[in-house]
Amino acid sequence: MLAKALETLGCPAAKSAEMAAQLEKRANQLVAERGWTRERALVHLLGLMRGGWAAKERGL
């Protein structure tokens, strides 16, 4: 499900499963480090990724 969400944000389909696994790992780290909920951590990370892909599309 997370891989599909990444694809809708612009992640290449061939890398979506790998990136989803990395995102899960980092979300778990944020939960442990900052005491965030898993949902908050994932929303934060997805927002960062969306911004990165948007910048890449604009050629920045």
MOHU-V309521 format. One line per field, one symbol per residue. phi: phi as a letter, one per 40 degrees, with the letter a starting at -180 (. if undefined). psi: psi as a letter, one per 30 degrees, with the letter a starting at -180 (. if undefined). burial: 1 if it has 24 or more other ideal C-beta (glycine too) atoms within 12 Angstrom, else 0. Layout:
phi->???
psi->???
burial->???
This chain:
phi->.cccccccchcddcbccccccccccccccccccbgcccccccccccccccccccccccgc
psi->eeeeeeeffgkkeffeeeeeeeeeeeeeeeeeefglleeeeeeeeeeeeeeeeeeeefg.
burial->010001001010000100110011011000000000000011001100100000000000
